[in-house]
Amino acid sequence: MSRPCSFIGISFLASLIATGVTTAYAQATQTTVDEDTIRELVDRLDLESYKATIKGLTQFGDRRQGTTRNRQAVDWIEERLESYGCPTGRIDYVFDPEPRPPRTRIPQSDLNVERYTRTGGRIGRNGNGPGGSSIYGYRVRTGVNRNLEAQPDERIRELNREEPENGPRSEVFCTKVGSTRPDQMYIIGAHMDGHGVNEAVNDNGSGTAIVMELARIFSSPDVETDISIRFALWNNEETGLNGARAYFDQRRELQGIESPAGSGEYPEPVWLGMVQHDMMLWDHGAPNAEGIVSRDQRREADVNIEFQSVSALVDESMRLAFFFKAAADTYTTDYPATVGPHMTNTDSSVFMNTVPSISLRENERGAHTGAGWNPTWHTPLDVWTTFTDDDFRLGLNAAQITLSAIAQLTETRLLD
Protein backbone atom coordinates (compact mmCIF):
# COMPACT_ATOMS: atom_id res chain seq x y z
CA MET A 1 0.00 0.00 0.00
CA SER A 2 1.38 3.41 -0.89
CA ARG A 3 2.06 5.89 1.88
CA PRO A 4 0.67 9.44 1.71
CA CYS A 5 3.15 12.32 1.32
CA SER A 6 2.73 15.56 3.19
CA PHE A 7 1.71 18.66 1.23
CA ILE A 8 4.78 20.46 2.54
CA GLY A 9 7.05 17.68 1.32
CA ILE A 10 5.55 17.71 -2.15
CA SER A 11 5.66 21.50 -2.38
CA PHE A 12 9.28 21.66 -1.24
CA LEU A 13 10.39 18.98 -3.69
CA ALA A 14 8.46 20.61 -6.53
CA SER A 15 10.07 23.97 -5.84
CA LEU A 16 13.52 22.38 -5.80
CA ILE A 17 12.94 20.65 -9.10
CA ALA A 18 11.44 23.70 -10.75
CA THR A 19 14.27 25.94 -9.63
CA GLY A 20 16.89 23.41 -10.64
CA VAL A 21 15.45 22.75 -14.08
CA THR A 22 14.94 26.43 -14.83
CA THR A 23 18.43 27.43 -13.79
CA ALA A 24 20.12 24.46 -15.44
CA TYR A 25 18.46 25.04 -18.78
CA ALA A 26 19.12 28.78 -18.54
CA GLN A 27 22.80 28.08 -18.02
CA ALA A 28 22.84 25.54 -20.83
CA THR A 29 21.32 27.97 -23.31
CA GLN A 30 23.88 30.63 -22.40
CA THR A 31 26.86 28.51 -23.36
CA THR A 32 28.79 29.40 -26.48
CA VAL A 33 29.86 25.80 -27.07
CA ASP A 34 28.61 24.47 -30.37
CA GLU A 35 26.42 21.38 -30.06
CA ASP A 36 28.31 19.67 -32.89
CA THR A 37 31.54 20.14 -30.92
CA ILE A 38 30.04 18.42 -27.90
CA ARG A 39 28.72 15.56 -30.01
CA GLU A 40 32.11 15.06 -31.61
CA LEU A 41 33.73 14.90 -28.18
CA VAL A 42 31.09 12.47 -26.91
CA ASP A 43 31.69 10.31 -29.98
CA ARG A 44 35.33 9.99 -28.90
CA LEU A 45 34.14 7.94 -25.92
CA ASP A 46 34.34 4.32 -26.91
CA LEU A 47 32.97 1.26 -25.10
CA GLU A 48 36.01 -0.87 -25.84
CA SER A 49 38.42 1.83 -24.66
CA TYR A 50 36.41 2.26 -21.46
CA LYS A 51 36.40 -1.48 -20.85
CA ALA A 52 40.13 -1.71 -21.59
CA THR A 53 40.90 0.89 -18.91
CA ILE A 54 38.83 -1.02 -16.36
CA LYS A 55 40.50 -4.25 -17.44
CA GLY A 56 43.92 -2.65 -16.93
CA LEU A 57 42.99 -1.81 -13.36
CA THR A 58 41.98 -5.41 -12.63
CA GLN A 59 45.61 -6.54 -12.86
CA PHE A 60 46.05 -5.00 -9.40
CA GLY A 61 43.23 -6.93 -7.77
CA ASP A 62 41.05 -4.96 -5.37
CA ARG A 63 43.70 -2.21 -4.98
CA ARG A 64 43.16 -2.17 -1.24
CA GLN A 65 44.87 0.80 0.40
CA GLY A 66 48.12 0.17 2.29
CA THR A 67 49.28 -2.62 0.00
CA THR A 68 51.81 -3.05 -2.79
CA ARG A 69 48.98 -3.62 -5.28
CA ASN A 70 47.49 -0.26 -4.35
CA ARG A 71 50.80 1.57 -4.84
CA GLN A 72 51.35 -0.17 -8.16
CA ALA A 73 47.89 0.89 -9.31
CA VAL A 74 48.58 4.53 -8.39
CA ASP A 75 51.80 4.40 -10.43
CA TRP A 76 49.97 2.79 -13.36
CA ILE A 77 47.27 5.47 -13.33
CA GLU A 78 49.91 8.20 -13.23
CA GLU A 79 51.75 6.69 -16.21
CA ARG A 80 48.55 6.48 -18.22
CA LEU A 81 47.56 10.07 -17.47
CA GLU A 82 51.01 11.29 -18.48
CA SER A 83 50.74 9.32 -21.72
CA TYR A 84 47.55 11.26 -22.50
CA GLY A 85 49.47 14.53 -22.19
CA CYS A 86 47.78 15.43 -18.89
CA PRO A 87 50.48 16.68 -16.46
CA THR A 88 50.20 14.96 -13.09
CA GLY A 89 50.70 15.80 -9.45
CA ARG A 90 50.59 13.82 -6.23
CA ILE A 91 49.03 14.21 -2.81
CA ASP A 92 51.00 12.51 -0.04
CA TYR A 93 49.60 11.87 3.41
CA VAL A 94 49.81 9.39 6.28
CA PHE A 95 47.06 6.99 7.22
CA ASP A 96 47.67 5.62 10.72
CA PRO A 97 44.36 4.76 12.40
CA GLU A 98 43.81 2.88 15.61
CA PRO A 99 43.26 -0.85 15.07
CA ARG A 100 39.67 -1.69 14.27
CA PRO A 101 37.77 -4.66 15.67
CA PRO A 102 37.55 -7.55 13.19
CA ARG A 103 34.72 -7.32 10.67
CA THR A 104 32.18 -10.08 10.38
CA ARG A 105 33.21 -12.17 7.41
CA ILE A 106 30.72 -13.17 4.76
CA PRO A 107 30.87 -16.97 4.60
CA GLN A 108 31.53 -18.53 1.23
CA SER A 109 28.21 -20.35 1.54
CA ASP A 110 26.44 -16.97 1.43
CA LEU A 111 27.80 -16.19 -2.05
CA ASN A 112 26.45 -17.99 -5.08
CA VAL A 113 28.25 -16.82 -8.22
CA GLU A 114 25.87 -18.64 -10.55
CA ARG A 115 22.69 -17.14 -9.13
CA TYR A 116 24.02 -13.83 -7.78
CA THR A 117 22.25 -14.50 -4.52
CA ARG A 118 23.01 -13.66 -0.91
CA THR A 119 21.20 -14.96 2.14
CA GLY A 120 19.36 -12.79 4.61
CA GLY A 121 16.47 -11.54 2.46
CA ARG A 122 13.69 -9.97 4.52
CA ILE A 123 11.09 -7.23 4.44
CA GLY A 124 12.38 -4.14 6.17
CA ARG A 125 13.29 -0.51 5.95
CA ASN A 126 16.57 1.17 5.05
CA GLY A 127 17.05 4.10 7.45
CA ASN A 128 16.33 7.67 6.44
CA GLY A 129 18.98 9.57 8.38
CA PRO A 130 20.98 12.45 6.88
CA GLY A 131 21.85 11.56 3.32
CA GLY A 132 19.69 8.47 3.28
CA SER A 133 16.21 7.67 2.05
CA SER A 134 13.52 5.20 2.93
CA ILE A 135 12.76 2.04 1.02
CA TYR A 136 10.14 -0.55 1.89
CA GLY A 137 10.37 -4.07 0.52
CA TYR A 138 12.92 -6.83 0.29
CA ARG A 139 16.51 -6.22 1.25
CA VAL A 140 19.54 -8.41 1.91
CA ARG A 141 22.50 -8.26 4.22
CA THR A 142 25.53 -6.25 3.14
CA GLY A 143 29.10 -6.27 4.42
CA VAL A 144 32.77 -6.32 3.47
CA ASN A 145 34.29 -9.67 2.60
CA ARG A 146 37.68 -10.25 4.28
CA ASN A 147 37.80 -13.99 3.66
CA LEU A 148 40.32 -14.99 0.99
CA GLU A 149 38.75 -18.42 0.67
CA ALA A 150 35.40 -16.87 -0.29
CA GLN A 151 36.99 -15.91 -3.62
CA PRO A 152 36.75 -18.99 -5.87
CA ASP A 153 39.32 -17.73 -8.40
CA GLU A 154 42.79 -18.75 -7.24
CA ARG A 155 44.53 -16.07 -9.33
CA ILE A 156 42.42 -13.31 -7.78
CA ARG A 157 42.95 -14.77 -4.30
CA GLU A 158 46.70 -14.51 -4.75
CA LEU A 159 46.50 -10.93 -6.09
CA ASN A 160 44.75 -9.89 -2.89
CA ARG A 161 46.64 -11.91 -0.29
CA GLU A 162 48.72 -9.03 1.12
CA GLU A 163 47.06 -7.26 4.07
CA PRO A 164 47.30 -3.44 4.42
CA GLU A 165 49.75 -1.69 6.70
CA ASN A 166 49.44 1.77 8.23
CA GLY A 167 51.77 4.46 6.94
CA PRO A 168 52.37 6.80 3.99
CA ARG A 169 49.78 7.02 1.23
CA SER A 170 49.75 8.68 -2.18
CA GLU A 171 47.15 9.61 -4.79
CA VAL A 172 47.47 11.14 -8.23
CA PHE A 173 45.69 13.87 -10.19
CA CYS A 174 46.25 15.61 -13.51
CA THR A 175 45.13 18.97 -14.89
CA LYS A 176 43.85 20.37 -18.15
CA VAL A 177 44.87 24.04 -17.86
CA GLY A 178 42.30 26.55 -19.09
CA SER A 179 43.42 28.93 -21.82
CA THR A 180 41.68 32.09 -20.57
CA ARG A 181 40.63 31.29 -16.98
CA PRO A 182 43.38 29.02 -15.66
CA ASP A 183 42.71 30.27 -12.13
CA GLN A 184 39.34 28.45 -11.98
CA MET A 185 38.52 24.75 -12.31
CA TYR A 186 36.08 21.90 -12.02
CA ILE A 187 37.22 18.77 -10.17
CA ILE A 188 36.28 15.44 -11.77
CA GLY A 189 36.90 12.61 -9.32
CA ALA A 190 36.65 8.91 -8.54
CA HIS A 191 38.29 6.68 -5.94
CA MET A 192 40.73 4.07 -7.25
CA ASP A 193 40.96 1.86 -4.14
CA GLY A 194 38.65 -1.03 -3.36
CA HIS A 195 38.35 -4.09 -1.15
CA GLY A 196 36.50 -7.38 -0.85
CA VAL A 197 39.05 -9.86 -2.30
CA ASN A 198 38.02 -9.17 -5.87
CA GLU A 199 39.08 -7.05 -8.86
CA ALA A 200 37.10 -3.96 -7.79
CA VAL A 201 35.67 -3.69 -11.29
CA ASN A 202 32.52 -1.81 -10.31
CA ASP A 203 33.69 -0.32 -7.00
CA ASN A 204 35.42 1.59 -8.32
CA GLY A 205 37.25 0.64 -11.50
CA SER A 206 34.12 1.80 -13.30
CA GLY A 207 34.39 5.36 -11.93
CA THR A 208 38.18 5.50 -12.18
CA ALA A 209 38.00 4.58 -15.87
CA ILE A 210 35.47 7.36 -16.50
CA VAL A 211 37.81 9.98 -15.05
CA MET A 212 40.77 8.58 -16.99
CA GLU A 213 38.84 8.46 -20.27
CA LEU A 214 37.73 12.07 -19.80
CA ALA A 215 41.33 13.08 -19.05
CA ARG A 216 42.37 11.38 -22.28
CA ILE A 217 39.80 13.22 -24.38
CA PHE A 218 40.17 16.67 -22.82
CA SER A 219 43.97 16.38 -23.07
CA SER A 220 43.90 15.81 -26.82
CA PRO A 221 46.02 18.41 -28.69
CA ASP A 222 42.98 19.72 -30.58
CA VAL A 223 40.86 20.31 -27.45
CA GLU A 224 40.99 23.68 -25.69
CA THR A 225 39.03 24.83 -22.64
CA ASP A 226 38.67 28.30 -21.17
CA ILE A 227 38.46 26.94 -17.60
CA SER A 228 40.77 24.35 -16.06
CA ILE A 229 39.72 20.79 -15.27
CA ARG A 230 41.34 18.61 -12.60
CA PHE A 231 41.03 14.84 -12.86
CA ALA A 232 41.53 13.33 -9.39
CA LEU A 233 41.83 9.64 -8.46
CA TRP A 234 41.32 9.49 -4.71
CA ASN A 235 42.87 6.84 -2.49
CA ASN A 236 41.56 5.58 0.88
CA GLU A 237 37.89 6.12 0.06
CA GLU A 238 36.97 2.77 1.55
CA THR A 239 38.49 3.72 4.92
CA GLY A 240 36.42 6.87 5.29
CA LEU A 241 37.15 9.27 2.40
CA ASN A 242 40.66 9.86 3.77
CA GLY A 243 42.34 10.58 0.44
CA ALA A 244 39.77 13.19 -0.56
CA ARG A 245 40.06 14.76 2.91
CA ALA A 246 43.84 14.92 2.56
CA TYR A 247 43.47 16.75 -0.75
CA PHE A 248 40.85 19.10 0.71
CA ASP A 249 42.96 19.92 3.78
CA GLN A 250 46.19 20.42 1.86
CA ARG A 251 44.84 22.37 -1.10
CA ARG A 252 41.84 24.39 0.09
CA GLU A 253 43.83 27.44 1.22
CA LEU A 254 45.92 27.43 -1.99
CA GLN A 255 42.96 28.20 -4.26
CA GLY A 256 43.50 30.99 -6.77
CA ILE A 257 47.04 31.83 -5.67
CA GLU A 258 49.36 32.55 -8.56
CA SER A 259 52.71 30.81 -8.05
CA PRO A 260 55.28 32.04 -8.80
CA ALA A 261 53.78 35.52 -8.68
CA GLY A 262 53.33 36.95 -12.16
CA SER A 263 53.78 33.56 -13.84
CA GLY A 264 50.16 33.08 -14.84
CA GLU A 265 50.29 29.64 -13.21
CA TYR A 266 47.84 28.55 -10.53
CA PRO A 267 48.78 25.26 -8.83
CA GLU A 268 45.32 25.15 -7.21
CA PRO A 269 42.70 27.03 -9.23
CA VAL A 270 39.53 28.18 -7.50
CA TRP A 271 37.06 25.30 -7.18
CA LEU A 272 33.86 25.84 -9.19
CA GLY A 273 32.36 22.39 -8.77
CA MET A 274 33.18 18.84 -7.74
CA VAL A 275 31.80 15.84 -9.66
CA GLN A 276 32.30 12.33 -8.26
CA HIS A 277 31.86 8.97 -10.02
CA ASP A 278 31.39 5.94 -7.76
CA MET A 279 30.06 2.51 -8.82
CA MET A 280 28.70 2.93 -12.33
CA LEU A 281 27.79 -0.50 -13.74
CA TRP A 282 25.08 -2.30 -11.80
CA ASP A 283 21.38 -1.37 -11.86
CA HIS A 284 19.71 -4.76 -11.84
CA GLY A 285 16.84 -3.95 -9.53
CA ALA A 286 15.79 -5.03 -6.05
CA PRO A 287 16.28 -8.50 -4.58
CA ASN A 288 13.23 -10.76 -4.50
CA ALA A 289 11.81 -12.56 -1.49
CA GLU A 290 14.60 -15.17 -1.70
CA GLY A 291 17.31 -12.49 -1.76
CA ILE A 292 18.10 -13.08 -5.44
CA VAL A 293 19.03 -10.18 -7.73
CA SER A 294 18.56 -10.53 -11.47
CA ARG A 295 21.59 -11.23 -13.65
CA ASP A 296 20.33 -8.67 -16.18
CA GLN A 297 20.36 -4.89 -16.19
CA ARG A 298 16.78 -3.85 -15.48
CA ARG A 299 14.73 -2.09 -18.13
CA GLU A 300 14.47 0.96 -15.85
CA ALA A 301 18.25 1.26 -15.40
CA ASP A 302 19.51 4.82 -15.20
CA VAL A 303 22.39 6.97 -14.03
CA ASN A 304 21.64 8.62 -10.69
CA ILE A 305 22.90 12.19 -10.37
CA GLU A 306 22.78 13.10 -6.70
CA PHE A 307 23.26 16.22 -4.59
CA GLN A 308 22.98 16.44 -0.81
CA SER A 309 19.88 18.17 0.57
CA VAL A 310 21.53 18.93 3.94
CA SER A 311 24.71 20.49 2.52
CA ALA A 312 25.51 24.18 3.00
CA LEU A 313 25.39 24.66 -0.78
CA VAL A 314 22.26 22.66 -1.53
CA ASP A 315 20.82 25.18 -4.01
CA GLU A 316 24.03 25.49 -6.01
CA SER A 317 24.61 21.72 -5.98
CA MET A 318 21.04 21.06 -7.06
CA ARG A 319 21.43 23.44 -9.99
CA LEU A 320 24.65 21.67 -10.99
CA ALA A 321 22.86 18.31 -10.80
CA PHE A 322 20.06 19.49 -13.07
CA PHE A 323 22.58 20.97 -15.49
CA PHE A 324 24.09 17.48 -15.78
CA LYS A 325 20.59 16.04 -16.18
CA ALA A 326 19.98 18.42 -19.10
CA ALA A 327 23.22 17.24 -20.70
CA ALA A 328 22.15 13.62 -20.20
CA ASP A 329 18.82 14.25 -21.90
CA THR A 330 20.66 15.46 -25.00
CA TYR A 331 23.83 13.38 -25.28
CA THR A 332 23.44 9.91 -23.74
CA THR A 333 22.96 6.96 -26.06
CA ASP A 334 21.57 4.07 -23.99
CA TYR A 335 20.31 5.06 -20.54
CA PRO A 336 18.53 8.08 -19.06
CA ALA A 337 19.51 9.99 -15.92
CA THR A 338 17.59 10.97 -12.82
CA VAL A 339 18.34 13.51 -10.08
CA GLY A 340 18.09 12.80 -6.36
CA PRO A 341 18.85 14.71 -3.14
CA HIS A 342 20.62 11.99 -1.13
CA MET A 343 24.31 12.05 -2.14
CA THR A 344 26.15 10.17 0.59
CA ASN A 345 29.13 7.94 1.41
CA THR A 346 31.39 9.16 -1.36
CA ASP A 347 34.30 11.58 -1.80
CA SER A 348 32.17 14.50 -2.98
CA SER A 349 30.76 14.65 0.57
CA VAL A 350 34.10 16.12 1.68
CA PHE A 351 33.63 19.11 -0.65
CA MET A 352 29.87 19.67 -0.47
CA ASN A 353 29.86 22.49 2.12
CA THR A 354 32.59 24.43 0.28
CA VAL A 355 31.84 24.01 -3.43
CA PRO A 356 28.79 22.77 -5.40
CA SER A 357 29.16 18.99 -5.39
CA ILE A 358 27.36 16.09 -7.03
CA SER A 359 27.94 12.39 -7.58
CA LEU A 360 27.05 10.07 -10.44
CA ARG A 361 26.14 6.51 -9.47
CA GLU A 362 24.47 3.39 -10.79
CA ASN A 363 21.61 3.67 -8.27
CA GLU A 364 20.73 5.42 -5.03
CA ARG A 365 23.52 4.91 -2.51
CA GLY A 366 21.37 5.83 0.50
CA ALA A 367 18.61 3.37 -0.35
CA HIS A 368 19.28 0.86 -3.11
CA THR A 369 22.92 -0.02 -2.51
CA GLY A 370 22.46 0.02 1.26
CA ALA A 371 19.48 -2.32 0.93
CA GLY A 372 21.50 -4.95 -0.94
CA TRP A 373 20.47 -4.24 -4.53
CA ASN A 374 24.05 -4.86 -5.62
CA PRO A 375 25.46 -8.28 -4.63
CA THR A 376 28.89 -7.32 -6.04
CA TRP A 377 29.36 -4.53 -3.47
CA HIS A 378 32.50 -5.39 -1.46
CA THR A 379 32.13 -9.09 -2.26
CA PRO A 380 34.08 -11.65 -4.32
CA LEU A 381 31.56 -11.12 -7.14
CA ASP A 382 33.07 -7.75 -8.13
CA VAL A 383 35.18 -9.35 -10.87
CA TRP A 384 35.39 -8.92 -14.63
CA THR A 385 33.37 -12.02 -15.54
CA THR A 386 30.34 -10.82 -13.56
CA PHE A 387 29.55 -7.92 -15.90
CA THR A 388 28.14 -7.73 -19.43
CA ASP A 389 28.28 -5.02 -22.07
CA ASP A 390 24.87 -3.82 -20.89
CA ASP A 391 26.52 -3.06 -17.55
CA PHE A 392 29.58 -1.41 -19.09
CA ARG A 393 27.36 0.79 -21.27
CA LEU A 394 25.77 2.25 -18.14
CA GLY A 395 29.23 3.44 -17.07
CA LEU A 396 29.92 4.74 -20.56
CA ASN A 397 26.69 6.74 -20.43
CA ALA A 398 27.81 8.34 -17.17
CA ALA A 399 31.01 9.37 -18.96
CA GLN A 400 28.90 10.87 -21.76
CA ILE A 401 26.96 12.92 -19.20
CA THR A 402 30.01 14.35 -17.46
CA LEU A 403 31.90 15.00 -20.69
CA SER A 404 29.03 16.88 -22.31
CA ALA A 405 28.22 18.91 -19.19
CA ILE A 406 31.82 19.83 -18.39
CA ALA A 407 32.51 20.69 -22.03
CA GLN A 408 29.78 23.31 -21.76
CA LEU A 409 30.78 24.60 -18.33
CA THR A 410 34.44 25.02 -19.33
CA GLU A 411 33.70 26.53 -22.78
CA THR A 412 35.44 23.74 -24.67
CA ARG A 413 36.28 24.07 -28.36
CA LEU A 414 38.03 22.04 -31.03
CA LEU A 415 41.00 23.62 -32.76
CA ASP A 416 41.42 23.45 -36.51
Secondary structure, DSSP 8 states (H G I E B T S, - for coil): ------HHHHHHHHHHHHHHHHHHHHHHHH----HHHHHHHHHT--HHHHHHHHHHHHTTTT--TTSHHHHHHHHHHHHHHHHTT--EEEEEEEE------------GGG-BTTTTB-S--EEEEE--STT---EEEEE--------GGG---HHHHHHT-S---SEEEEEEEEEE--SSEEEEEEEEEEE----SSS--IIIIIHHHHHHHHHHHHHTSTTEE-SEEEEEEEES--TTTSHHHHHHHHHHGGGTT--SSTTS---SS-EEEEEEEE---S-------TTSB--SS--TT--EEEE-BTTSTTHHHHHHHHHHHHHHHHHH-SS--EEEESB--SSTHHHHTTTS-EEEEESS-TTTTGGGT--TTTTSTT-SGGG--HHHHHHHHHHHHHHHHHHHHHTT-EE--
